[in-house]
Amino acid sequence: MSPKLPLEHLRAVVLTQAWAGALTTQFLANMGAEVIQVEALARPDVWRGGYAPHNRGQYPNGEPGARPYDRNALFNSVNTSKLGITLDLNSQEGKGQLMDLVSASDLLAENYSARVISNFGLEYPTLRQTNPSIIMMRMPSFGASGPYSMYPGNGGTTEPMSGISSLLGYPDGQPMNSGTMHTDAISGMVGFAALLIAIRHRARTGEGQYIDLSQQETATTYITDRILEYTIGGHAPQRMGNRDSRMAPHGFYQCRGEDSWIAIAVRSDSEWGSLCEVMGKPELATDPRYATAEGRLRHADDLDLVMQGWTLTLDAAETSELLQLKNIPASPVLKALEVSELPQHISRGFFETVDHPATGPYPIAGPPFRLSATPGRIRSPSPTLGQHSEIVLKQHLGVGDAEYADLESQGITGDDPGDE
């Protein structure tokens, strides 16, 4: 395999924060692009956790000054392989430095609410005057246009606004949010795909692009079957808990041990017959109530009792492996700390170890896909606040020592917010 990375010829200036936008640009960075993350000393990424009282201690290597906003697990999980700089974009000097970076870059990405970029004067036509072939991606929660565009948001708001929350919950209960804000992750992956398309287009034509990606609309694409069910058939989909409209049994069943569960889904009558053999109850395969998918769906309550009675004394992991050998979809329900120890993840090398100067080494998820010739990888831990300000401004923009010292003294850039 080539040690090269597929996007190492690209440079991206990013104003992405929190999860969705930061995940999109993390994919770029882990695939080789030079991604320059821009924050402000006065207002760093919200996932750094703000400027709480320091309780300043030492870095693991003994150096003084371990700052809480350099140790936040949220920020450090989605900003690997990036360079981190600070610029005050409310100042003419700071915005000027940003535009100089844009002139020497291939793309700019941001996920502020729609008003912020116009307030900074950084709309796409302005960027094109500086760099005619620039690719710009905007990722506001509700898009850069339309009646909701000015509202800030995150996965907790785009999930219900996309319609997903109306489908989550139990038949006799209220709509629910998933609790994981997973629409951020959906938008992050789709945003990366959109950038790849724009990058390919630019490589073939020399033309940049403007991408307006609404996190709300991106999430809605995951329930298009339910939307069609209503718009074509007039039937409003109902909440089903953990059940499925076509598969039964389909759910989570308690196993032996504390808070131990297994997920099982049976997709066909033949899989149901195999499951009955594994359970030691072959007679259920021909039981008129359960012999067909239609029957199993009609008698789902009784079927869940049968399943629960079987799994309650079993080990979740062992039972999952046994069912998988029979080509029946099954998996233990993992606790968070167990995910990195899953044999599948270990075999694929999905979790990589990074050594962060403010936290020490820890495992973190790498690229969720494999390219045969140019596989991506985590090249460095997430940056501390302003870690690369001096090197980027001096090496990329030719800022001299005296000019940098002046910018630093004004709080326009640097790595110390002066809150000690």
C-alpha positions as CSV (number, residue, x, y, z in Angstrom):
1,M,0.0,0.0,0.0
2,S,1.2,3.5,-0.8
3,P,2.0,5.6,2.3
4,K,0.4,8.6,0.4
5,L,-3.0,9.9,1.4
6,P,-5.6,10.7,-1.2
7,L,-6.3,14.3,-0.3
8,E,-2.8,15.4,0.7
9,H,-2.7,17.9,-2.2
10,L,-5.5,20.0,-0.7
11,R,-5.6,22.8,1.9
12,A,-8.8,23.7,3.7
13,V,-9.6,26.6,6.0
14,V,-12.4,25.7,8.3
15,L,-14.6,27.6,10.7
16,T,-16.4,24.4,11.8
17,Q,-17.4,23.8,15.4
18,A,-19.0,21.2,17.6
19,W,-19.8,18.0,15.8
20,A,-21.3,18.0,12.2
21,G,-18.9,20.4,10.5
22,A,-16.0,19.3,12.6
23,L,-16.6,15.7,11.6
24,T,-16.8,16.6,7.9
25,T,-13.5,18.4,8.1
26,Q,-11.9,15.7,10.3
27,F,-12.6,13.2,7.4
28,L,-10.7,15.6,5.1
29,A,-7.8,15.8,7.5
30,N,-7.5,12.1,8.2
31,M,-7.5,11.5,4.4
32,G,-4.5,13.8,4.0
33,A,-5.7,17.4,3.5
34,E,-4.0,20.2,5.4
35,V,-7.0,21.4,7.4
36,I,-6.5,24.7,9.3
37,Q,-9.1,25.0,12.1
38,V,-9.8,28.7,12.9
39,E,-11.1,29.6,16.3
40,A,-11.1,32.9,18.3
41,L,-9.3,33.3,21.6
42,A,-12.4,35.0,23.0
43,R,-14.8,32.4,21.6
44,P,-13.2,29.0,21.0
45,D,-15.1,26.0,19.7
46,V,-18.1,25.4,22.0
47,W,-17.0,21.7,22.3
48,R,-13.9,22.9,24.2
49,G,-16.2,23.5,27.1
50,G,-15.7,27.2,27.6
51,Y,-13.4,28.9,30.1
52,A,-14.2,27.1,33.3
53,P,-11.9,27.7,36.3
54,H,-8.7,26.1,35.4
55,N,-7.5,24.0,38.3
56,R,-4.4,24.2,36.3
57,G,-2.1,21.3,36.7
58,Q,0.5,19.9,34.4
59,Y,0.6,18.1,31.1
60,P,1.3,14.4,31.3
61,N,4.9,15.1,30.2
62,G,5.4,17.4,33.2
63,E,5.1,20.7,31.5
64,P,3.0,23.3,33.3
65,G,-0.3,24.7,32.0
66,A,-2.8,21.9,31.3
67,R,-5.9,23.9,30.4
68,P,-9.5,22.3,30.6
69,Y,-10.4,23.5,27.1
70,D,-7.4,21.6,25.7
71,R,-8.5,18.4,27.4
72,N,-12.2,18.3,26.4
73,A,-13.0,14.8,25.0
74,L,-15.7,16.2,22.7
75,F,-13.4,18.5,20.9
76,N,-10.5,16.1,20.8
77,S,-12.7,13.4,19.3
78,V,-13.5,15.2,16.0
79,N,-10.5,17.4,15.3
80,T,-7.6,15.0,14.8
81,S,-5.0,15.6,12.1
82,K,-5.9,19.3,12.0
83,L,-3.8,22.4,12.5
84,G,-5.3,24.8,15.0
85,I,-5.0,28.6,14.8
86,T,-6.8,31.6,16.3
87,L,-8.0,34.7,14.5
88,D,-10.4,37.5,15.7
89,L,-12.6,37.8,12.6
90,N,-14.3,40.9,14.1
91,S,-11.1,42.8,13.5
92,Q,-9.9,43.9,10.1
93,E,-6.5,42.5,10.8
94,G,-7.9,39.1,11.7
95,K,-10.2,38.9,8.7
96,G,-7.4,40.0,6.4
97,Q,-5.2,37.1,7.6
98,L,-8.1,34.7,7.0
99,M,-8.6,36.1,3.4
100,D,-4.9,35.6,2.8
101,L,-5.3,32.0,3.8
102,V,-8.4,31.6,1.6
103,S,-6.3,32.9,-1.4
104,A,-3.9,30.0,-0.9
105,S,-6.4,27.3,-0.1
106,D,-8.8,25.0,-2.0
107,L,-11.9,25.1,0.2
108,L,-13.5,26.8,3.2
109,A,-16.1,25.1,5.4
110,E,-18.3,26.5,8.2
111,N,-21.3,25.4,10.2
112,Y,-22.4,28.6,12.0
113,S,-26.0,29.7,11.8
114,A,-26.6,31.5,8.6
115,R,-26.3,35.1,9.8
116,V,-22.7,34.7,11.1
117,I,-20.9,34.5,7.8
118,S,-22.8,37.5,6.3
119,N,-21.9,39.4,9.5
120,F,-18.3,38.6,8.9
121,G,-18.6,39.6,5.2
122,L,-17.4,36.2,4.1
123,E,-20.1,35.2,1.6
124,Y,-19.1,33.1,-1.4
125,P,-19.0,36.0,-3.9
126,T,-16.5,37.7,-1.6
127,L,-14.3,34.6,-1.3
128,R,-14.4,34.1,-5.1
129,Q,-13.0,37.6,-5.6
130,T,-10.0,36.4,-3.6
131,N,-9.8,32.9,-5.0
132,P,-12.0,32.2,-8.1
133,S,-11.7,28.4,-7.7
134,I,-12.5,28.2,-4.0
135,I,-15.0,25.6,-2.8
136,M,-17.2,26.8,0.0
137,M,-19.4,24.6,2.1
138,R,-21.9,26.0,4.5
139,M,-23.6,23.7,7.0
140,P,-26.1,25.7,9.1
141,S,-28.6,23.4,11.0
142,F,-31.4,24.6,8.8
143,G,-29.5,25.7,5.7
144,A,-28.3,29.0,4.5
145,S,-31.6,30.0,3.0
146,G,-35.3,29.6,3.9
147,P,-37.4,30.7,6.8
148,Y,-35.5,28.8,9.5
149,S,-32.0,29.6,8.3
150,M,-31.3,32.2,11.0
151,Y,-32.0,29.8,13.8
152,P,-29.0,28.2,15.5
153,G,-29.3,24.5,16.1
154,N,-27.7,21.1,16.6
155,G,-28.6,17.5,16.5
156,G,-31.0,18.0,19.4
157,T,-33.1,20.3,17.2
158,T,-32.6,19.0,13.7
159,E,-33.7,15.5,14.8
160,P,-37.2,16.6,15.6
161,M,-37.4,19.1,12.8
162,S,-36.4,16.5,10.3
163,G,-39.3,14.2,11.3
164,I,-37.1,11.5,12.8
165,S,-38.3,12.1,16.4
166,S,-41.9,11.5,15.4
167,L,-41.0,7.9,14.6
168,L,-38.9,7.3,17.7
169,G,-40.8,6.1,20.8
170,Y,-43.3,3.5,21.8
171,P,-46.8,3.2,20.4
172,D,-48.5,4.5,23.6
173,G,-45.9,7.2,24.3
174,Q,-44.7,10.6,23.1
175,P,-42.2,11.2,20.3
176,M,-38.6,10.9,21.5
177,N,-35.2,12.2,20.6
178,S,-32.5,9.5,20.2
179,G,-30.4,11.1,22.9
180,T,-27.2,10.9,20.8
181,M,-27.8,13.8,18.4
182,H,-26.9,11.4,15.6
183,T,-28.1,13.8,12.9
184,D,-24.9,15.7,13.4
185,A,-23.0,12.5,12.5
186,I,-25.2,11.9,9.5
187,S,-24.6,15.5,8.2
188,G,-20.9,15.1,8.9
189,M,-20.6,12.1,6.6
190,V,-22.9,13.5,3.9
191,G,-21.0,16.8,4.0
192,F,-17.7,15.0,3.4
193,A,-19.3,13.2,0.4
194,A,-20.5,16.6,-1.0
195,L,-17.0,18.0,-0.7
196,L,-15.5,15.1,-2.5
197,I,-17.9,15.6,-5.4
198,A,-17.0,19.3,-5.5
199,I,-13.2,18.5,-5.3
200,R,-13.5,16.1,-8.2
201,H,-15.5,18.6,-10.2
202,R,-12.8,21.3,-9.6
203,A,-10.1,18.9,-10.6
204,R,-11.8,18.2,-13.9
205,T,-13.0,21.7,-14.7
206,G,-11.1,24.2,-12.6
207,E,-14.4,25.5,-11.2
208,G,-15.1,26.0,-7.5
209,Q,-18.6,25.4,-6.0
210,Y,-20.9,26.8,-3.3
211,I,-22.5,24.0,-1.2
212,D,-25.5,24.8,1.0
213,L,-26.0,21.7,3.1
214,S,-28.9,21.8,5.5
215,Q,-28.5,19.4,8.4
216,Q,-32.2,19.2,8.8
217,E,-32.7,18.2,5.1
218,T,-29.8,15.7,5.2
219,A,-31.4,14.0,8.2
220,T,-34.8,13.8,6.5
221,T,-33.3,11.7,3.7
222,Y,-33.0,8.9,6.2
223,I,-36.8,8.5,6.6
224,T,-37.8,9.0,2.9
225,D,-39.7,5.7,3.0
226,R,-41.9,6.9,5.8
227,I,-42.4,10.3,4.0
228,L,-43.6,8.4,0.9
229,E,-45.8,6.2,3.0
230,Y,-47.7,9.3,4.1
231,T,-47.6,11.5,0.9
232,I,-48.6,8.6,-1.5
233,G,-50.7,6.4,0.8
234,G,-52.0,9.0,3.2
235,H,-51.0,6.8,6.2
236,A,-49.2,8.5,9.0
237,P,-46.4,6.2,10.2
238,Q,-46.8,5.2,13.9
239,R,-44.1,4.8,16.5
240,M,-43.1,1.1,16.9
241,G,-40.6,1.0,19.8
242,N,-37.9,-1.5,18.8
243,R,-40.1,-3.4,16.3
244,D,-40.1,-3.4,12.5
245,S,-42.9,-3.3,10.0
246,R,-41.6,-6.3,8.1
247,M,-39.4,-8.3,10.5
248,A,-40.3,-10.4,13.5
249,P,-38.9,-11.1,16.0
250,H,-37.1,-7.8,16.0
251,G,-36.0,-6.2,19.2
252,F,-33.7,-6.2,22.2
253,Y,-33.9,-9.0,24.7
254,Q,-32.4,-9.2,28.2
255,C,-29.7,-11.7,28.9
256,R,-27.8,-13.1,31.9
257,G,-25.8,-10.5,33.8
258,E,-26.3,-7.0,34.9
259,D,-28.0,-4.8,32.3
260,S,-27.0,-7.2,29.5
261,W,-29.0,-7.3,26.3
262,I,-29.0,-8.8,22.8
263,A,-30.4,-7.4,19.6
264,I,-32.0,-9.9,17.2
265,A,-33.6,-9.4,13.8
266,V,-35.2,-12.2,11.8
267,R,-35.6,-11.3,8.1
268,S,-37.2,-14.3,6.6
269,D,-39.1,-17.5,7.3
270,S,-36.0,-19.6,6.8
271,E,-34.1,-17.5,9.3
272,W,-37.0,-18.1,11.7
273,G,-36.6,-21.8,11.2
274,S,-32.9,-21.6,12.0
275,L,-33.6,-19.6,15.1
276,C,-36.1,-22.2,16.3
277,E,-33.4,-24.8,15.9
278,V,-30.9,-22.8,17.9
279,M,-33.5,-22.2,20.6
280,G,-34.2,-26.0,20.8
281,K,-37.9,-25.3,19.9
282,P,-38.2,-26.6,16.3
283,E,-41.9,-27.0,16.7
284,L,-42.3,-23.1,16.7
285,A,-41.2,-23.0,13.1
286,T,-44.4,-24.7,12.0
287,D,-46.7,-23.2,14.6
288,P,-49.5,-21.4,12.7
289,R,-49.0,-18.3,14.7
290,Y,-45.3,-17.9,13.8
291,A,-44.7,-19.9,10.6
292,T,-45.0,-16.8,8.4
293,A,-43.8,-13.2,8.7
294,E,-47.4,-12.0,8.6
295,G,-48.3,-14.3,11.5
296,R,-45.2,-13.4,13.5
297,L,-46.0,-9.7,13.1
298,R,-49.7,-10.3,14.2
299,H,-48.5,-12.2,17.3
300,A,-45.4,-10.0,18.1
301,D,-46.4,-9.6,21.8
302,D,-46.5,-13.3,22.3
303,L,-43.4,-13.8,20.2
304,D,-41.4,-11.3,22.3
305,L,-42.3,-13.3,25.5
306,V,-41.0,-16.5,23.8
307,M,-37.8,-14.7,22.9
308,Q,-37.3,-13.1,26.3
309,G,-37.9,-16.4,28.1
310,W,-35.1,-18.0,25.9
311,T,-32.5,-15.2,26.2
312,L,-32.8,-14.4,29.9
313,T,-30.4,-17.1,31.0
314,L,-27.9,-16.8,28.1
315,D,-24.7,-14.8,27.6
316,A,-25.3,-12.0,25.1
317,A,-21.9,-12.2,23.3
318,E,-21.9,-16.0,23.0
319,T,-25.5,-16.1,21.8
320,S,-24.8,-13.4,19.3
321,E,-21.9,-15.4,17.8
322,L,-24.0,-18.5,17.7
323,L,-26.8,-16.8,15.8
324,Q,-24.4,-15.0,13.4
325,L,-23.0,-18.4,12.5
326,K,-26.5,-19.3,11.3
327,N,-26.7,-16.0,9.4
328,I,-29.2,-14.5,11.8
329,P,-28.5,-10.8,12.5
330,A,-27.6,-10.5,16.2
331,S,-25.4,-8.4,18.4
332,P,-24.7,-7.8,22.1
333,V,-25.7,-4.4,23.2
334,L,-22.4,-2.8,24.1
335,K,-21.7,-0.3,26.8
336,A,-19.6,2.6,25.7
337,L,-16.4,1.4,27.2
338,E,-16.8,-2.0,25.5
339,V,-17.0,-0.6,22.0
340,S,-13.3,-0.3,21.5
341,E,-12.8,-3.9,22.6
342,L,-15.2,-5.4,20.0
343,P,-13.2,-8.1,18.0
344,Q,-14.4,-6.7,14.7
345,H,-13.0,-3.2,15.6
346,I,-9.8,-4.7,16.8
347,S,-9.4,-6.8,13.6
348,R,-9.9,-3.8,11.4
349,G,-7.8,-1.5,13.4
350,F,-10.7,0.9,13.7
351,F,-9.5,2.5,16.9
352,E,-6.1,4.2,16.8
353,T,-4.1,5.6,19.7
354,V,-3.1,9.2,19.8
355,D,-0.9,10.9,22.3
356,H,-2.3,14.3,23.1
357,P,0.0,16.8,25.0
358,A,-2.8,17.7,27.4
359,T,-4.2,14.3,28.1
360,G,-1.7,11.7,27.3
361,P,-2.5,8.7,25.0
362,Y,-6.0,7.4,24.4
363,P,-7.8,5.4,21.7
364,I,-10.0,7.2,19.2
365,A,-12.0,6.1,16.2
366,G,-10.2,6.4,12.9
367,P,-11.7,6.7,9.4
368,P,-14.8,4.5,9.1
369,F,-13.9,3.3,5.6
370,R,-10.9,1.6,4.0
371,L,-9.2,2.6,0.7
372,S,-7.0,-0.2,-0.7
373,A,-4.2,2.0,-2.1
374,T,-4.4,5.2,0.0
375,P,-5.9,4.3,3.4
376,G,-6.6,7.3,5.7
377,R,-5.2,7.5,9.2
378,I,-5.0,9.8,12.2
379,R,-1.8,11.8,11.7
380,S,-1.8,13.9,14.9
381,P,-4.0,14.6,17.9
382,S,-6.5,17.4,18.0
383,P,-4.7,20.8,18.4
384,T,-4.6,22.7,21.6
385,L,-6.1,26.2,21.5
386,G,-4.1,28.2,19.0
387,Q,-1.3,25.6,18.9
388,H,-0.3,26.3,15.3
389,S,-1.1,30.0,15.0
390,E,2.5,31.2,14.9
391,I,3.8,28.5,12.5
392,V,0.8,28.9,10.1
393,L,0.9,32.7,9.9
394,K,4.6,32.9,9.5
395,Q,5.1,30.0,7.1
396,H,2.0,30.2,5.0
397,L,1.4,34.0,5.0
398,G,4.9,35.3,5.5
399,V,4.0,37.2,8.7
400,G,7.2,38.5,10.3
401,D,8.2,38.2,13.9
402,A,7.3,41.9,14.7
403,E,3.9,41.7,13.0
404,Y,3.0,38.4,14.7
405,A,4.0,39.9,18.1
406,D,1.7,42.8,17.4
407,L,-1.2,40.6,16.4
408,E,-0.7,38.5,19.5
409,S,-0.5,41.6,21.8
410,Q,-3.9,42.8,20.4
411,G,-5.5,39.4,21.1
412,I,-6.1,38.8,17.3
413,T,-4.1,35.6,17.4
414,G,-2.0,33.5,19.7
415,D,-2.4,30.5,22.0
416,D,-3.1,32.2,25.3
417,P,-6.5,33.7,26.0
418,G,-5.0,35.6,29.0
419,D,-7.5,34.1,31.5
420,E,-5.0,32.8,34.0
